[in-house]
């Protein structure tokens, strides 16, 4: 069942306040592959489990080494599931809207048909540069202490 408007607004608030919208990056055969990524971290395990029950993803515990800090739980999704969630909560985002714009604007892979009729995924040099630029922009937007206009 899709999330209600109220749940999407609530979730957007968590992404804005406790989350990170980013691009996971890796180099494969000389090409820069990127994928949308969302993480939400909170010390309340129940809220993280609720999010995961609504939108299946990975949860892992973060053990805090500092005595005056609580342990926390991190929910994470990547790829098309993350992109779909970003599109769903986009109208309600305030703080992470710039990151969402970058993620939704990426051109991940060009898909076409090869000579034998099979699907071929191609990353052109132009897309490769756009991908790297998008990753660098996301990193600068996600820097600690960043003031949003």
C-alpha positions as CSV (number, residue, x, y, z in Angstrom):
1,X,0.0,0.0,0.0
2,X,1.4,3.4,-0.9
3,X,2.2,5.9,1.8
4,X,-0.4,8.5,2.7
5,X,0.3,12.2,2.1
6,X,0.7,12.6,5.8
7,X,3.3,9.8,6.0
8,X,5.2,11.2,3.0
9,X,5.3,14.6,4.8
10,X,6.5,12.9,8.0
11,X,9.1,11.0,6.1
12,X,10.3,14.1,4.3
13,X,10.8,15.7,7.7
14,X,13.0,12.8,8.8
15,X,15.1,13.0,5.6
16,X,15.4,16.8,6.0
17,X,16.4,16.6,9.7
18,X,18.0,13.2,10.2
19,X,18.8,12.0,6.7
20,X,21.3,12.2,3.9
21,X,20.4,12.3,0.2
22,X,23.5,11.3,-1.8
23,X,25.0,9.5,-4.8
24,X,26.9,6.4,-4.1
25,X,29.8,6.3,-6.6
26,X,32.1,3.5,-7.8
27,X,34.4,3.0,-10.7
28,X,34.0,-0.1,-12.8
29,X,36.1,-0.7,-15.9
30,X,37.2,2.9,-16.0
31,X,33.6,4.3,-15.9
32,X,32.0,6.2,-13.0
33,X,28.8,4.4,-12.0
34,X,26.5,6.3,-9.6
35,X,23.3,5.4,-7.8
36,X,20.9,7.4,-5.7
37,X,21.2,6.7,-1.9
38,X,19.1,7.7,1.1
39,X,20.1,7.2,4.7
40,X,18.2,8.1,7.8
41,X,19.8,7.8,11.3
42,X,18.0,8.1,14.6
43,X,18.4,6.9,18.2
44,X,14.8,5.7,18.2
45,X,14.9,2.2,16.8
46,X,11.1,2.1,16.5
47,X,10.9,4.9,14.0
48,X,13.6,3.4,11.8
49,X,11.8,0.0,11.9
50,X,8.5,1.8,10.9
51,X,10.3,3.4,7.9
52,X,11.7,0.0,6.9
53,X,8.3,-1.6,7.2
54,X,6.8,1.0,4.8
55,X,9.7,1.1,2.4
56,X,11.9,-2.1,2.7
57,X,15.6,-1.2,3.0
58,X,18.6,-2.1,5.1
59,X,18.9,-1.3,8.8
60,X,22.1,-1.4,10.8
61,X,23.0,-0.4,14.3
62,X,25.7,2.2,14.9
63,X,27.4,1.5,18.2
64,X,28.5,4.7,19.8
65,X,31.9,4.6,21.4
66,X,31.5,8.0,23.3
67,X,30.1,7.5,26.7
68,X,27.7,10.5,26.6
69,X,26.1,9.4,23.3
70,X,23.3,6.9,22.5
71,X,23.6,4.1,20.0
72,X,21.7,4.8,16.8
73,X,20.1,2.9,13.9
74,X,20.6,3.7,10.2
75,X,18.1,3.0,7.5
76,X,19.4,2.9,3.9
77,X,18.0,2.4,0.4
78,X,19.8,2.8,-2.9
79,X,19.1,2.7,-6.6
80,X,15.6,2.9,-8.1
81,X,13.9,2.5,-4.7
82,X,15.8,5.6,-3.4
83,X,15.0,7.5,-6.6
84,X,11.3,6.7,-6.2
85,X,11.2,7.7,-2.6
86,X,13.0,11.0,-3.5
87,X,10.3,11.7,-6.1
88,X,7.5,10.9,-3.6
89,X,8.8,13.1,-0.8
90,X,10.2,15.9,-3.1
91,X,7.2,18.3,-2.7
92,X,7.6,18.2,1.0
93,X,11.4,18.6,1.3
94,X,12.8,21.9,2.5
95,X,16.5,21.3,3.5
96,X,17.5,18.5,1.2
97,X,15.7,19.8,-1.9
98,X,19.0,20.8,-3.6
99,X,20.4,17.3,-3.2
100,X,17.1,15.9,-4.5
101,X,17.3,18.1,-7.6
102,X,20.9,16.8,-8.3
103,X,19.9,13.2,-7.8
104,X,16.8,13.5,-10.0
105,X,18.7,15.3,-12.7
106,X,21.4,12.6,-13.2
107,X,21.6,10.6,-16.4
108,X,22.7,7.3,-15.0
109,X,23.0,5.0,-18.0
110,X,22.1,5.1,-21.7
111,X,20.3,1.9,-22.7
112,X,20.1,0.8,-26.3
113,X,20.2,-2.4,-28.4
114,X,23.4,-3.9,-29.7
115,X,23.9,-5.5,-33.1
116,X,22.6,-8.8,-31.7
117,X,19.5,-7.2,-30.3
118,X,20.6,-7.5,-26.6
119,X,20.2,-4.5,-24.3
120,X,23.5,-2.6,-24.0
121,X,24.2,-0.1,-21.2
122,X,26.6,2.6,-22.3
123,X,28.2,5.4,-20.4
124,X,29.5,8.0,-22.8
125,X,32.4,10.3,-21.8
126,X,29.8,13.1,-21.5
127,X,27.7,11.1,-19.0
128,X,30.8,10.0,-17.2
129,X,31.8,13.6,-16.6
130,X,28.2,14.6,-15.6
131,X,28.2,11.7,-13.1
132,X,31.4,12.8,-11.5
133,X,30.3,16.5,-11.4
134,X,27.0,15.4,-9.8
135,X,28.9,13.4,-7.1
136,X,31.1,16.4,-6.4
137,X,28.1,18.7,-6.1
138,X,26.3,16.4,-3.8
139,X,29.4,16.1,-1.6
140,X,29.7,19.9,-1.4
141,X,26.0,20.2,-0.5
142,X,26.3,17.5,2.2
143,X,29.3,19.1,3.9
144,X,28.9,19.7,7.6
145,X,28.2,23.2,8.5
146,X,26.7,24.0,5.1
147,X,24.3,26.9,5.3
148,X,21.3,26.6,3.0
149,X,19.9,29.6,1.2
